[in-house]
């Protein structure tokens, strides 16, 4: 499945470890399988899943070194597999995958055709690459697991990140009353996105603040932090309420009838296409925190690990 005549640049790790493991390497361009498309990558999103993969916290069966990181990208179709219909060479697309042997920190990536979607026409490749994983995570949390209804109260912890900023918009669009935790410098932007109540978790105990405003408890929580924050979030949910964490529930011990889930996003081209429509209709915006050239992936990971970013960090693969 490799065309040995073509080469590409990629960011890969030779072993698990810190950001210093991220190396620029020269690799063969993957060939295009019959049900795949080959994408010339323009930009790739960076997320905590990449950090955890680099650290060895996420290991897929069959994973081998050097391991190219990255689960999402935006680019242009360069080749279409013989069994693929409905897609043409030259089409701008976005994609999210969670599969051994597919890494998006690269000049080219071969992906299953059913996992791609049109790139929003209103976005450039850098902004478009910020949409797939965080967009699917927010979409699946809000609509599939939490099933947020108009008038319900939803708390989103760590709301200034890539998933949180999209989830705020999706929940507000449904008609929910959206509460968020974030540093105060992020409050104006989150309010612009649709947040109604904003809590600076560095200055206020967020659980106490929620209790004070909603002593009867709230309907749902989307936890984007994990750990103790997820555990404290349980205290503010009403009986028969819902809590979804996109990180972990390791410290959560349910003592009441609350529906809890850990969400790991599911690649889905159809849902990506729905997100594309929302963006192009002006109903969903994507915010970039910082853009790094591909060769500076180490700095992108270091920035991400501060957890002080607003929106998404992406790699410009063309620089």
Steps between C-alpha positions, in 0.01 A plus 500: 500500500800733461612693196877497547557763234332778696619640830348738752588689815330408824529546875550168674625367832770229526387415855252616763598806702492878518472762225867449411399165346323681215732471200476611138543189286500403134258215425340334198167648392227249589328350199127532455299187574186418300266652762729789591590845378849644512502853642774759451490642851502877543442522875465261793325548833683447829320359803556337837451163329827569318672579828369179654607299196847654522518418870382143451170548685311414181631192322321339206552133424757462226658841559861521378787748512570738345145602581348792308265695727179684419134398475362782283584718203380718217631470147438419134419160353796384290376152410175304526485125561342285229202407719428858609214697347383855557844655550731660245866590487545866593216512754577678828412273792532451873543174684533342844630147556592278792686218334840332506725614218313824426679810627407851390818687602621436145504634148263225390259257662287215361164472676172309461275698267199464731679706766556814293272799452511815289716773647280794605514747212508787747821380668861478397684171555649611832160570656343198332761266652385614844149365448501119460590338834377777729191553287407131501569476874276797575230380259491149644503629858222756455268305270569128558594458868377809686207548260469864605149643471381862475487667841735257673798623697838365390837559667810471280826482694821608329286671240770712335666208321433355158208278600356739757471797265311289247280333763396841637374598155318173432327501839403867476364439150273227641366751752681384813609725784878459483729542801878481456818489703802677351758760590358852503697606193297250298159616629424767236556256216296222664218743568507598133464131410188462714606436861253651749684446830879515526714383792872567540610176662831659608314751718183314601410147604293413195288238676404746773420764237273261310328391822439861597339580165319166457442343844271236350780379273553531127398267220836407349877545501750470215837459671804595292748483790468165678645403837380696801303738279292211368449374857388844623268530199301202628398709800314757292293263284140439598359155565457317166727755334784425258877540505734437209877533524723514196801436725431245775275410791773336707425707811123487461303275734130527419293517820173597334305409188704696246570381146880515448711434192855545378495608136768410249404655170383281214625583148193573288500663158124564507518693825804690372291606202231627739764705683620639166144619426472668841826685439403612151157616623669719763369288790837368617834678519850361541759692698875445472722549800831473316641366173840329484695379197517121474867501601406675827263228621701484823399859584138424411495215752663713766239771446219247520630353824476839677119460464469879475411509132179650363368296211717272289870455431583388145800416286555669163632207297590724206749705706 
